[in-house]
Amino acid sequence: MGYKILIDPYHLLSPVQEWMLRKNDLDFLNLNQALARYKSAGWKNSHEISQYIAFPERIFSGFPLWFKKHADLFEKIVNESKVKQSRQYIPSIQALDQCLQDENVSLILLWNDHTAWTKALTYLGRKHDVPSLVVSHGIPGQIPVHGKVWADKIAVFGDSSRQFYLSNGNSEEKIVITGNPHWDSFKPCSNEKLHKIKKELQLPSHKKTIMYAPTWYHNFGNADNPEQYLIRDLKIVLAGIKNLSAYDNIELVVKLHPGQKEKWGFYDKALREEAISFKLFTNKSPLQLIQVSDVVICSGSMAVEAMLVGIPLIHLFNPEPNFATSDMAPFDIVFYEDEMIEALDRILKEGSEYLDGEIKSFLHRVNGRCDGKATERVANLALQMARESKSKRHMKEFVSPVSYSKHETYFSNIRQDIPAMITGKPQRILEVGCAEGGMGQLIKKEIGCEYVGLEIKKEACLEAQKRLDLVIHGDVEKTKLNEFGLAERSFDYRACA
């Protein structure tokens, strides 16, 4: 096939890449490698970035007096932030722009498009006619980083996540239910393997294991006291553990999200003060930790992982609406300490009260088909998009009418039969030797597409600018389209004089 895919080297996409490579002739370009290859020390248009942003007094009219007194400080902060962000992102964006111009990329494969430069990459893909696919990760909740997706397609887990993205303004055609590739491997394991994992993790085999995955709060609305929710949640969990009759026979495993690494000290100190037997993990895969646990306490997507493995679950209430707030959730949802005490004691004595059928039905809604084939579905979707991209980019050519014209009618001749030669619904046409743009004007009127012309005669260019979307003055042998922000492969047709 010979497709080249620009991929974000995140571990969630690794199984998709491995599956695609097993069965297809593909070339993967690592995003970090692309940045290193094309990134330069400086960046263009730096004079635009250095322009100072000044705020007129009327902007501050609705602010309190104390803020108005510090308007100059506000201006300074805004301008310093602008320069800092420019230095951080612009070289990367320019590098990716050049990469898409030079490399024959058929697809951009990402695990998110909500950071500054990944969102820029999806826009650059549109500019250079390279489609982008985002493979959703985690369970989306009502937080700012989720919602509107700018990529051409997004692979989501199940109907609940599909409905979420629809409600946030994404078109139905953009959303494809595939399941989560990361969860294909989440399933119960044998007793023999359990003992081996416990030994590797240095967990006492004779104790009950409680796994707690703290919520990764992003400090939205609580920047003045960023640990208040962590303290509240931990207090509820500890209340449940300390009220167990077999309190001394408990091992607490705390799994921090990789983004919570700086909270290691907070949890280590708090748990030591409680004299609880515990172990802290950050980079360890949650699968093995869940498999050796007797119960999992969490408030995020790890709830799905616990159910896939078949471990009883206590969902610690998260004020942000998400999949767990839906009706008939097959697990305990805890708000307060007394609820945690009751749920934890009951589960450790009796196990989960929910039937396998209830759990499977819920998982099907949240994660699509839990059949271990999500990786294959995402890979096939990516291959289909790459295939369609390469097929679309095969540019057709027709001969411009000026080739048949006498010299005196070169600039104004029009052939009425040309539009009939164009099949399908082209979005973009490039005419090399567009003369005064008469032919392009006719085609635009008949087909309604974007029309770009290239012409060496300056006088003809001036006339063509009145008729076409864009006219470039230059010699076809010397003009580089990418200098004008265009890629030749982004055109459906090329008219040649």
JOLINKA-V299879 format. One record per residue. N is the residue number from 0. RES is the residue in one small letter. SS is DSSP state (helix for helix, strand for strand, loop for the rest). BURIAL is I if it has 9 or more other C-alpha atoms within 8 Angstrom, else O. D_CENTER is the distance of its C-alpha to the mean C-alpha in Angstrom with 1 decimal. Layout:
BEGIN
N,RES,SS,BURIAL,D_CENTER
N,RES,SS,BURIAL,D_CENTER
END
This chain:
BEGIN
0,m,loop,O,26.1
1,g,loop,O,25.2
2,y,strand,I,21.5
3,k,strand,I,19.5
4,i,strand,I,15.7
5,l,strand,I,13.7
6,i,strand,I,11.6
7,d,loop,I,9.6
8,p,loop,I,12.4
9,y,loop,O,10.9
10,h,helix,O,13.3
11,l,helix,I,11.3
12,l,helix,I,11.3
13,s,helix,I,14.9
14,p,helix,I,16.6
15,v,helix,I,15.0
16,q,helix,I,16.2
17,e,helix,O,19.5
18,w,helix,I,20.2
19,m,helix,I,19.6
20,l,helix,I,21.9
21,r,helix,O,24.6
22,k,helix,O,25.4
23,n,loop,O,24.5
24,d,loop,O,25.4
25,l,strand,I,22.1
26,d,strand,O,21.3
27,f,strand,O,18.0
28,l,strand,I,17.4
29,n,strand,I,15.7
30,l,helix,I,13.5
31,n,helix,O,15.7
32,q,helix,O,18.8
33,a,helix,I,18.0
34,l,helix,I,17.7
35,a,helix,O,20.9
36,r,helix,O,22.7
37,y,helix,I,22.1
38,k,loop,I,22.0
39,s,loop,O,25.3
40,a,loop,O,27.0
41,g,loop,O,27.3
42,w,loop,I,25.7
43,k,loop,O,27.2
44,n,loop,O,28.2
45,s,helix,O,28.6
46,h,helix,O,31.4
47,e,helix,O,29.1
48,i,helix,I,27.2
49,s,loop,O,30.5
50,q,loop,O,31.8
51,y,loop,O,32.5
52,i,loop,O,31.2
53,a,loop,O,34.1
54,f,loop,O,34.1
55,p,loop,O,37.2
56,e,helix,O,39.1
57,r,helix,O,38.4
58,i,helix,O,34.7
59,f,helix,I,36.0
60,s,loop,O,38.6
61,g,loop,O,36.9
62,f,loop,O,36.2
63,p,loop,O,38.7
64,l,helix,O,41.4
65,w,helix,O,40.1
66,f,helix,O,36.9
67,k,helix,I,38.9
68,k,helix,O,40.9
69,h,loop,O,37.9
70,a,helix,I,36.4
71,d,helix,O,37.0
72,l,helix,O,35.1
73,f,helix,O,32.1
74,e,helix,I,32.3
75,k,helix,O,32.4
76,i,helix,O,29.4
77,v,helix,I,27.3
78,n,helix,I,28.6
79,e,helix,O,28.0
80,s,helix,O,24.4
81,k,helix,I,24.0
82,v,helix,I,25.5
83,k,helix,O,23.5
84,q,helix,I,20.1
85,s,helix,I,21.5
86,r,helix,O,22.6
87,q,helix,O,19.4
88,y,helix,I,17.0
89,i,helix,I,19.3
90,p,helix,I,20.5
91,s,helix,I,17.0
92,i,helix,I,16.2
93,q,helix,I,19.7
94,a,helix,I,19.3
95,l,helix,I,16.3
96,d,helix,I,18.3
97,q,helix,I,21.3
98,c,helix,I,19.5
99,l,helix,I,18.5
100,q,helix,I,22.1
101,d,helix,O,23.7
102,e,loop,O,21.8
103,n,loop,O,22.1
104,v,loop,I,18.4
105,s,loop,I,17.9
106,l,strand,I,14.2
107,i,strand,I,10.9
108,l,strand,I,9.0
109,l,strand,I,5.5
110,w,loop,I,4.2
111,n,loop,I,1.1
112,d,loop,I,3.4
113,h,loop,I,5.8
114,t,loop,O,7.9
115,a,helix,O,10.9
116,w,helix,I,10.8
117,t,helix,I,7.3
118,k,helix,I,8.1
119,a,helix,I,11.5
120,l,helix,I,10.6
121,t,helix,I,9.6
122,y,helix,I,12.8
123,l,helix,I,14.7
124,g,helix,I,13.9
125,r,helix,I,15.7
126,k,helix,I,18.4
127,h,loop,I,19.2
128,d,loop,I,18.6
129,v,loop,I,16.0
130,p,loop,I,13.6
131,s,strand,I,9.9
132,l,strand,I,8.4
133,v,strand,I,5.0
134,v,strand,I,6.6
135,s,loop,I,6.4
136,h,loop,I,8.0
137,g,loop,O,11.0
138,i,loop,I,12.7
139,p,loop,I,11.5
140,g,loop,I,14.2
141,q,loop,I,15.6
142,i,loop,O,14.2
143,p,loop,O,13.0
144,v,loop,O,9.4
145,h,loop,I,8.9
146,g,loop,I,10.6
147,k,loop,O,10.4
148,v,loop,I,7.7
149,w,loop,O,8.8
150,a,loop,I,8.1
151,d,loop,O,11.3
152,k,strand,I,10.4
153,i,strand,I,8.3
154,a,strand,I,10.0
155,v,strand,I,11.0
156,f,loop,I,13.8
157,g,loop,I,16.7
158,d,helix,I,18.5
159,s,helix,I,17.9
160,s,helix,I,14.1
161,r,helix,I,14.8
162,q,helix,O,17.3
163,f,helix,I,15.1
164,y,helix,I,12.7
165,l,helix,I,15.9
166,s,helix,O,17.5
167,n,loop,O,15.0
168,g,loop,O,15.8
169,n,loop,I,13.7
170,s,loop,O,16.2
171,e,helix,O,17.4
172,e,helix,O,17.2
173,k,helix,I,13.4
174,i,strand,I,13.0
175,v,strand,I,14.2
176,i,strand,I,15.4
177,t,loop,I,15.3
178,g,loop,I,15.5
179,n,loop,I,13.7
180,p,helix,I,14.5
181,h,helix,I,14.7
182,w,helix,O,17.4
183,d,loop,I,19.6
184,s,loop,O,21.7
185,f,loop,I,22.3
186,k,loop,O,25.9
187,p,loop,O,29.3
188,c,loop,O,31.3
189,s,loop,O,35.0
190,n,helix,O,37.4
191,e,helix,O,38.2
192,k,helix,O,34.6
193,l,helix,I,34.3
194,h,helix,I,37.3
195,k,helix,O,35.9
196,i,helix,I,32.5
197,k,helix,I,34.5
198,k,helix,I,36.7
199,e,helix,O,33.9
200,l,loop,O,32.3
201,q,loop,O,35.8
202,l,loop,O,35.8
203,p,loop,O,39.3
204,s,loop,O,39.9
205,h,loop,O,42.4
206,k,loop,O,40.1
207,k,strand,I,37.8
208,t,strand,I,34.2
209,i,strand,I,32.1
210,m,strand,I,28.4
211,y,strand,I,26.8
212,a,strand,I,23.0
213,p,loop,I,23.0
214,t,loop,O,20.4
215,w,loop,O,18.1
216,y,loop,O,19.2
217,h,loop,O,17.4
218,n,loop,O,20.9
219,f,loop,O,20.2
220,g,loop,O,23.8
221,n,loop,O,25.5
222,a,helix,O,25.3
223,d,helix,O,29.2
224,n,helix,O,29.2
225,p,loop,O,25.9
226,e,loop,O,27.5
227,q,helix,O,29.2
228,y,helix,O,26.8
229,l,helix,I,26.7
230,i,helix,O,30.5
231,r,helix,O,30.8
232,d,helix,I,28.7
233,l,helix,I,30.4
234,k,helix,I,33.8
235,i,helix,I,33.2
236,v,helix,I,32.3
237,l,helix,O,35.3
238,a,helix,I,37.6
239,g,helix,I,36.8
240,i,helix,I,37.5
241,k,helix,O,40.6
242,n,loop,O,42.2
243,l,loop,I,42.1
244,s,loop,O,45.6
245,a,loop,O,44.3
246,y,helix,I,42.5
247,d,helix,O,43.8
248,n,helix,O,42.4
249,i,strand,I,38.7
250,e,strand,I,36.1
251,l,strand,I,33.0
252,v,strand,I,29.8
253,v,strand,I,27.2
254,k,strand,I,23.6
255,l,loop,I,21.6
256,h,loop,I,17.8
257,p,helix,O,17.1
258,g,helix,O,16.3
259,q,helix,I,19.8
260,k,helix,I,21.8
261,e,helix,O,23.8
262,k,helix,O,25.1
263,w,helix,I,26.9
264,g,helix,O,30.1
265,f,helix,O,29.9
266,y,helix,O,29.8
267,d,helix,I,32.3
268,k,helix,O,34.8
269,a,helix,O,34.5
270,l,helix,I,35.0
271,r,helix,O,37.8
272,e,helix,O,39.6
273,e,loop,O,39.5
274,a,loop,O,41.1
275,i,loop,O,38.6
276,s,loop,O,38.1
277,f,strand,I,34.4
278,k,strand,O,31.8
279,l,strand,I,28.6
280,f,strand,I,25.6
281,t,loop,I,22.2
282,n,loop,O,21.0
283,k,loop,O,22.7
284,s,loop,O,20.8
285,p,helix,O,21.4
286,l,helix,O,22.8
287,q,helix,O,26.2
288,l,helix,I,26.5
289,i,helix,I,26.0
290,q,helix,I,28.4
291,v,loop,I,31.2
292,s,loop,I,30.9
293,d,loop,I,33.3
294,v,strand,I,31.0
295,v,strand,I,27.5
296,i,strand,I,27.0
297,c,strand,I,23.5
298,s,loop,I,21.5
299,g,loop,O,18.0
300,s,loop,O,16.3
301,m,helix,I,19.0
302,a,helix,I,21.3
303,v,helix,O,20.0
304,e,helix,I,20.5
305,a,helix,I,24.0
306,m,helix,I,24.9
307,l,helix,I,23.9
308,v,helix,I,26.1
309,g,loop,O,28.8
310,i,loop,I,29.2
311,p,loop,I,30.5
312,l,strand,I,28.1
313,i,strand,I,28.7
314,h,strand,I,25.9
315,l,strand,I,26.4
316,f,loop,O,25.9
317,n,loop,O,22.9
318,p,loop,O,23.7
319,e,loop,O,20.2
320,p,loop,I,20.4
321,n,loop,I,18.3
322,f,helix,I,19.1
323,a,helix,O,22.1
324,t,helix,O,23.9
325,s,loop,O,24.6
326,d,loop,O,28.1
327,m,loop,O,29.6
328,a,loop,O,27.1
329,p,loop,O,29.0
330,f,loop,I,29.1
331,d,strand,O,30.8
332,i,strand,O,29.1
333,v,strand,I,30.8
334,f,loop,O,31.3
335,y,loop,O,34.4
336,e,helix,I,36.3
337,d,helix,O,38.9
338,e,helix,I,36.3
339,m,helix,I,34.8
340,i,helix,I,38.3
341,e,helix,I,39.2
342,a,helix,I,36.0
343,l,helix,I,35.9
344,d,helix,I,39.7
345,r,helix,I,39.6
346,i,helix,I,36.7
347,l,helix,I,38.3
348,k,helix,O,41.6
349,e,helix,O,40.8
350,g,loop,O,37.2
351,s,loop,O,34.8
352,e,loop,O,36.5
353,y,loop,O,33.9
354,l,loop,O,34.6
355,d,helix,O,32.4
356,g,helix,O,32.3
357,e,helix,I,30.9
358,i,helix,I,28.1
359,k,helix,O,27.3
360,s,helix,O,27.3
361,f,helix,I,24.9
362,l,helix,I,22.5
363,h,helix,I,22.7
364,r,helix,I,21.5
365,v,helix,I,18.6
366,n,helix,I,17.5
367,g,loop,I,19.1
368,r,loop,I,21.7
369,c,loop,I,22.2
370,d,loop,O,23.9
371,g,loop,I,22.1
372,k,loop,I,20.9
373,a,helix,I,17.2
374,t,helix,I,16.6
375,e,helix,I,19.1
376,r,helix,I,17.7
377,v,helix,I,14.1
378,a,helix,I,16.1
379,n,helix,O,18.4
380,l,helix,O,15.9
381,a,helix,I,14.5
382,l,helix,I,18.2
383,q,helix,O,19.1
384,m,helix,I,16.7
385,a,helix,I,17.9
386,r,helix,I,21.4
387,e,helix,O,21.3
388,s,helix,I,19.9
389,k,helix,I,22.7
390,s,helix,O,25.3
391,k,helix,O,24.4
392,r,loop,I,24.7
393,h,loop,O,28.2
394,m,loop,I,30.1
395,k,strand,O,33.5
396,e,strand,O,36.4
397,f,strand,I,39.5
398,v,strand,O,42.4
399,s,loop,I,42.8
400,p,helix,I,46.2
401,v,helix,I,47.3
402,s,helix,O,48.2
403,y,helix,O,51.0
404,s,loop,I,52.3
405,k,loop,O,55.2
406,h,helix,O,54.6
407,e,helix,O,55.8
408,t,helix,O,53.3
409,y,loop,I,50.3
410,f,loop,I,48.4
411,s,loop,I,49.1
412,n,loop,I,49.4
413,i,loop,O,47.3
414,r,loop,O,47.3
415,q,loop,O,46.8
416,d,loop,O,45.9
417,i,helix,O,42.7
418,p,helix,I,40.3
419,a,helix,O,41.6
420,m,helix,O,40.5
421,i,loop,O,36.8
422,t,loop,O,35.2
423,g,loop,O,32.1
424,k,loop,O,30.1
425,p,loop,I,29.1
426,q,loop,O,26.7
427,r,strand,I,27.9
428,i,strand,I,31.3
429,l,strand,I,32.6
430,e,strand,I,36.4
431,v,strand,I,38.0
432,g,loop,I,41.3
433,c,loop,I,40.6
434,a,loop,I,44.0
435,e,loop,I,44.3
436,g,loop,I,41.3
437,g,helix,I,43.6
438,m,helix,I,42.1
439,g,helix,I,38.6
440,q,helix,I,39.7
441,l,helix,I,41.1
442,i,helix,I,38.1
443,k,helix,I,35.8
444,k,helix,O,38.3
445,e,helix,O,38.5
446,i,helix,I,34.8
447,g,loop,O,32.8
448,c,loop,I,30.4
449,e,strand,I,29.4
450,y,strand,I,32.2
451,v,strand,I,32.4
452,g,strand,I,35.7
453,l,strand,I,37.0
454,e,strand,I,40.7
455,i,loop,I,43.1
456,k,loop,I,45.7
457,k,helix,O,45.0
458,e,helix,O,47.3
459,a,helix,I,45.5
460,c,helix,I,42.1
461,l,helix,I,43.3
462,e,helix,I,44.2
463,a,helix,I,41.1
464,q,loop,I,38.9
465,k,loop,O,40.5
466,r,loop,I,39.4
467,l,loop,I,36.0
468,d,loop,O,32.5
469,l,strand,O,32.6
470,v,strand,I,35.6
471,i,strand,I,35.6
472,h,strand,I,39.0
473,g,loop,I,39.5
474,d,loop,I,40.9
475,v,loop,I,38.8
476,e,loop,O,39.8
477,k,loop,O,38.6
478,t,loop,O,35.7
479,k,loop,O,32.1
480,l,helix,I,29.7
481,n,helix,O,26.8
482,e,helix,O,28.9
483,f,helix,O,28.4
484,g,loop,O,24.7
485,l,loop,I,25.3
486,a,loop,I,24.7
487,e,helix,O,27.5
488,r,helix,I,25.4
489,s,helix,I,23.7
490,f,loop,I,27.1
491,d,loop,I,28.4
492,y,strand,I,32.0
493,r,strand,I,34.0
494,a,strand,I,37.5
495,c,strand,I,39.9
496,a,loop,I,43.2
END
